[in-house]
Structure formats: structure tokens, C-alpha cells
Amino acid sequence: MKYPVIIFLVLFGWGILFGQGLTINEFMADNLSTVADQDGEYDDWVEIYNNSDAAISLSGYYLSDDDNLTRWAFPDTSIPSHGFLIVWVDDDVNQVGLHTNFKLSAYGEAVNLSGPGPVLVDSVSYGPQMTDISSGRYPDGTGSFRYMYPTFAAANLGDQIIFPDSSQYVFNDSIVHRFNLHFYTPNWRDSLKHYFEDLDKKYFPAQLIFDDSIILDSIGVRYKGNSSYTLSRNTPKKPIKFNFNKYRDSQTLYGLHRLNLHNSVSDPSFMREVIGYNIARRYLPAPRTAYANLYVDGELIGLYVVVEQIDKIFIRRYFENNACNLYKAGNNGAGLTYLGENQGEYESLYSLKTNEDENDWSRFIEMIDKLNYTPSRNFVDTMCKWLNLDGCVRLLAFNMVLSHFDSYTGSGRNYYLYDDMDAGRFNIIPWDLNESFGVYTGGWDVFAQDLTNISNLSQRPLNRRILEDDSLQQVYLDYIAQMSAGPASYDSVAALTARLFPLIDSCVLADTNKLYTYQNFIDNIDNDVYVDLRRLIPGLKSFARIRNDNIAVQLTYKTVFPGDTDNNGLVNELDILPVGLYFLTTGTPRFKISNNWQPWRLPAWDNLPAMYADANGDGVIDERDIIAIGVNWGNTHIVSGRSFTIDLDDSFIEKYRGNFETIYGSLSGASAPIIAMKALLDSLFDGAFSRPTPSIFSLDQNYPNPFNSETIIEYSIPQNQDVTIIIYNLLGQEVSRPVNNQFLEAGEYQIHLDGTILATGIYFYRIKTDQGDIVRKMTVIK
Amino acid sequence: MKSFRLIAMILILTMMGCSKKSTEPTSANPKLSFAPSTIGISSGYSAQVRLRIDNFSQPIFAASFRIDFNGSKISVSDSLVSDIESIFGENSISFIRIDSSVIHLSLTRIQGEGAFSGSGIICGMILTGLESGVCSLTIRQTESYFYDIDGNIVTINNLEISPAIVTVN
């Protein structure tokens, strides 16, 4: 077959010229996570190899990616004999080291090495590159280019070569493919409809010619989809599925058993699935896509998005063992909530796509049980043995950045779970992105949906558990930041639309069965459009700009753990201090009032320390914030941001003495936490607070009574006030005033009364305070 | 006989007219109330009143209240009575703050302890008479919260809340 050969040559280079021992030996045009430069950036790179027995100076040599052979000049450096030199092709010349003024395209272009003149020394033209996979010569310096695991600045090894499957040809997204069907009956439209609607989605036979070169007799064809079918049911252009080995067991299309043709319902731009899966593949197992015109007997039906089927063939690309169970979420919403041990309960919400004969759901049920009921403190350790947690975090981030809410995150639909039993973990796979970029709202604000405060978490235990865990939430936010600034950024989305537009523009124009107008297509790339009775479809680029701006703001939010009011990472007696200091201070409430121990994010208050003191998140600091201290006593977390542990230096505590005293007085009880808190406060003021505070205003009977020379009078006042104690004789005459309008703090007091100044007889002693008077009688006997 | 019946009637009427001391509520609904429910104190003198719950079938771990009182007739001590066997146990955190004529009150157990269900005393407070007259301690129904062991608000269905009537002589 000629086409694969041509594609092979395009992929792996042509017109390779040798000169002076220098060659382009390896390059990586889609570096996501393999090797970082000295600034920690994962950029494209090219490796130059000196295949000679002598060192070669690179002075006068150049690198370029176009006809301008002198685009970037090497500095005065050299490569030793049989040595390797890395050049970062990152359009960042200000960085220290070898950094060019251009970048490589992951979709394919050329790299040229030129010598003095300039004279072309070596060149490679390449096609689409895979993420984190390099293309390198094997053997070094002389061999042809092969896909391989990168051997950065080192010899290329044979065992690092990988062999992409030929199905890559079907998903070559630099051309618009042709699928030409021939049905064996003239009433194929009626038949397809009947087979789909009345015969439970049964396949109908047809012949397929792919790209005018591959002929497959008797493939299975049927309509597919739910809402995508319903919304296009009365149009000629419905979503379609091919089954290549439906009627002939060993028949495939470049190794593929099935293929999906999506009609871009709800997507006037025709680009949502292509761009969405392009981003998703960087982080998750996700389908490949391409464009194709579909014909029936030469009559154009329309432009379709070709989407890879998630089946064993797909699984084999990502997992060593593709024979395990693959589950798909159903159309009624599948939240991964625990439904008991009855398999039937799960079969109504999920479908098993592989190993249907064995029909063993036991591991699936057990995974869901653990997902829902593993205690928080054990969650990561336990669930990392059952779930690819990092993949789950990535999917949540992906769904939130692209506002893909017709997904697990929102509707509970459109995802797969593969039980990779070799690793012992379930892996989540996204599906059906035609309503990404904010088309499906689910009642949420697609432009400003809060990243952590999600209203349906009680029905989405996977997301809830991720967001409740401090470490997982931070990983999630890091992925959000990475996606939003990288492949999902406005610039990246704009670049993708700029590449796709010329590819499909004429096809969209020629597609007379498309679901929206050509003007909708043009407009929706940049801006919102309204279709189908005023249904808003956000523009791809406008959405990317608005959503990423909103995400940037949200990423500045602060994280509060209820009860850790000083944000020092521990809930203890110190946390009572901010509650007292900022009592009745108000600010922005959190999305949800809660004392639950989990990271809660919100915009920073003007009074930032007070924000942490609002333990329950109701927007006011009051006695209710104590609850979180008790509920979460002893809990710890990783501190993000500043701590506001109160600096107990003299000037501060004196300035806030009243506040501290009020706090001291507000705390009641003899529990260990109270004792610790009071001891802390008391220590600030040299024990001034620890004087016992009675609860009753009282004047006790003196003792001894009667008395001769001395008696003791005890009294107690429950609050600070002026006190006077007067001794009267029977005639009501004042004979003594042991305490004369003295301001005393709340507490218990004693007076030792000298009886030698009193004659035998009966006397009265009176205490006068703001709370009133109390009088008692005493007797002196000489 | 006639005089005997008269005396008996007088006695019965007198017993009915006496101030009722607080007794255990007879309804099965959960209740939040004061004990005693009517309090008489002399100006300048103090008395203790206890806040209590009854018939709580749902376990509670913490609670917060706001209680109104007439600050010109009575004052409320800003510390709770210490020798009370509270339903929140010995190892609780209690917070009381008097703000003009409102009592801000929160009590919580600490993590690691179980929750409480049933009937018992929440706390005791000291009231001091200031000026003659009748006033009440009124628990704000919409600002009374009970929390479970995770700090979530618990809805107490059919909760009956009763004030305390304070007479200052």
C-alpha cells in the first residue's frame, strides 16, 4: 500500500544530508514531563551528535525550522568526538544556555542544521509527534528516525524504540479523510433508522472505502448516541458507528475494530472534540480524533469528527493487559455512590463493555465501597491501591478547566473505568466532549464555576474525597494551574483553532447537511452563538479567555481549615485567641457553612487573619466558631500561605489585654483544653486572670462568731466593682469601715477584723456594691 | 362538713396557684428549656439557672445558642457554673460572652469523644437581680444550633423551646 509508505517517509524524514560528522540525532517536539531545562520548564529540544573522531566547533552553524537556514546561530561552542549537545528549541533566548528563537510544532514540520555559507548539513521533516516521545536516529548519526523513549544527551538505544500501531494513519489529523459507504439496499436511511430505533441498535451491513484506497466489504454500520441522535434525528446527518469485524471476524481498519463518526451536535465550531481530546490526551488515556467526509455512493453526507472507540484496542495502547473489565457510565448519571452488594443495582447505572460472559462486578463494587467509606485519614493510602488517584484528579481538573460538565463532575455521564488488574487499580477515561467548553451547563456558571465549592459533591464521592483531602486538593489545583496556563490556555486553544480552521473550512462550507450554519461555524470559533431557539453556545476562544481569567483569580484564593484559626497547621489552645481578638468581625462567607475538616477556599478578606478565625465560614466571627475548634481539636494540615500565630510580645498583649481578658472570661469549664487555653492567657499577664472568679455575690457569716479578738469575714464579688464594707453598732452608728469604696476585681476576699476595738455587743456588717447590699450580724464577747 | 369541703377547696386552689417548680417535661418531643422555668430573686441577689435538654434521640456533639435577656433588670455572669455535670462532659470547651442583652453561648466536646443523646444539663448560669420587675430569658429559636460529631448542624425535629421567667423583687 503506497499511502502508508508515504506517510512513513513523512513521519520519519526525507532527504537526509550528511556533512562533516554533525547530525540531528534526536528531537522532542511535545515535551510535557520528561526532561526540564535549568529553569524547570519542559520545552522542545534537539540533540546534535558528532559522529566523527574529532571535536567540531559549532561556530558558524545554525538551526532553523523553515527556509531561513540562519534563523538561530550557535554560539562559540563545540561538540567532542562522538559527543551529544542539547539545544532547547523554546523561543526563549534570554535563558542561560542554548535556547533558540523558535519552537517546534508537535503536529509536524522540519528541523534544519546548517553550516557556514549557509550550507544545509542535516535536515529532518516529521509528522505528528506523541507526547513525551522523541524521534531519534538508530543507530546514532546514521540510522533513520524512529519513535523512542528519549535518551537525552546520550546514545539512542534499540530497546527504547517504540512501534506505534498503524491505526495512527486513521487518526492523522492533518488531512480530512474520506469514508465512502455503499449499502446493499437503496433504502439505507430507513433501514439504519429502523435498525437503531426498533431493533435495539442493530448493525446494518455496508461496504467501506477509506481514503479511496482501503476497501472493506461488509462492515457493520449503525446510528449511535442518545441526545446527539435525538437532536439530529430529523436531519440527514446523524452520528454513526462502524464495526469493522461485525460480519468478518478478522477484518479491521488498520487494526481498529470500531470507529465513531460524530456529527458535532451542539458544536457549531466542529472543533470541541478535537481540541478537547487533544488536551485530555496530555493527561489521561483519551481517544484520538480526526476529520472525515462521509459519503454514501459518492453523495456527501457531511463532515464528521472521527473519534476513537474505547475498547480493547484502545486499552492496549495504554495498558499492558487489555483483557480486564471495562465499565461505562450510563445515561442516567452514575455517581460512583455505594448501592450495596447487589450487582443488579450497578448494572442499571453502568454497563460492562468487556468480559460480559464472566460478568464479574465484585472488584468494581468493592472499589466503590472503599471510595465511599474509607476514613479520611486512610483515604489516600487505601484508595491509591484501588484507583489511579492521580488520573482521577487530572480528570476533575480537566472537567473544571474546560467546563465539561456533561461528565462525571456534572451529569454523572460520559466516562469509562478500566480495571487494570496488573496494577490493581481502576483508571478513569473521559468520553463525549462535544459539549465541553461550556455548552452543557447543568445549571452551573460555566465561566465562573468555583473550583472547589461544587454543589453536587454529596452525589459525587470521587470528587468529594479528592477535595476533602488536603494533599489531593493541592495536586488538583496544581493541575488546574498547569492546564489553564498550558494546553487549555487561550493561546493554545487559539493556536489549535488556527490550525484546524483551514483544514476544515471548505468542508464545512460544502457540508449541506450540517446542523448549524456556516456563519455559526465561523463565529463560534471566537464568540458565543445562539442556536436552536436561543441556546447559548460559548465561543471556543472567548470561553478560554473568560474561564482562564476566572481560574487565575480563583487560584489566588486562600485555604481555610475550620478550627485552625491561626493557620499554623494545628488545632490547639492557641486557636481560641483569634476568635476572641476578632470577635464579631465580618467578611465574605464561604460557599458553605461547615465545620468539616477539609480545605475550604475563598477570596481573601481584607482582614486576612480574621478570615481564618471565621472557622465555620458564615462570614462572622462569634461563639459558633468555637465548635470547629472542639470538633477538630488536634487535627493537623499542611500549611499553605501565612500563619497568623499571634506574636505574644509585650506590646501586642498589652494592646489587646482587654480582648484577652474577655476571652479568658468567656471560657468556662475545667476541661483540659480550657485549662490549657486559660493557662496560656494567664501566663501572658503574670497570672492576673487566674484569681478565682466566684459566680455569686455573697457576704458570708463571720467566723468565729461570737468572737473576742478577731474574726474573719469572707465575701465574694462576681465582677469588678467598687466595694465598701462598714461595721455598725446597734444604734446604726458606723464604728469601722474596713473597705472604703475600693475598686476590686471579681474574686473572693477575706477581712481579718480586729475585735479589740469593739466593745461587747451585737454589731452589723454591711457590704455595699453596684450589685446591691448585704447585711449580716455578729457578736463580740469580751 | 361544709367547712371541711371549703377548706379542702381552698387547699386545692392554693396548690394550683403556687409557683410551679420545674419538673421533668412530660411530652416526648425533644425540649430545650431552663430549670427552673420561673425564678424569683431579690435585687442585688443572685440565683442559678440551668439550661437543659430533654428527649434528644439524635446524638449531639456541640451546641451554640443566643439568649436574650433584659439587661436593665438582670445581669448574667460571664462565666458558667463550674460544678455542673454537663452533657458535654468534663473535657469540653465552653464559651460564653455577654454582649449587652444577649448571651452568646457555645459548648463542644473535643475530637475523640462520643456524642450525647438523651436528657441532661447543658450548663448553669448565674443571674443577678438589678431592678424590680418581670423579664425573661428567651432562647432564639432560629439561632440555636446543635452539631454532630463531624461538626455538621443537626436538625432536631419538633424541638420545643421554652423561656425562663425571672421576677426581680
Interface residues (C-beta under 8 A of the other chain):
Chain A: P562 I576 V579 F583 L584 I593 S594 N595 N596 W597 N616 D622 E623 R624 I626 I627 A628 I629 G630 V631 N632 W633 G634 N635 T662 G665 S666 L667 S668 G669 A670 S671 A672 P673 I674 M677 T693 S695 I696 F697 S698 P718 Q719 Q771 G772 D773 I774
Chain B: S43 G44 Y45 S46 Q48 F61 A62 S64 S75 S77 D78 S79 L80 V81 S82 S86 G89 E90 N91 S92 I93 S94 F95 I96 R97 D99 H104 L105 S106 T108 R109 I110 Q111 G112 C123 I126 T128 G129 L130 Y145 Y147 I149 D150 G151 N152 I153
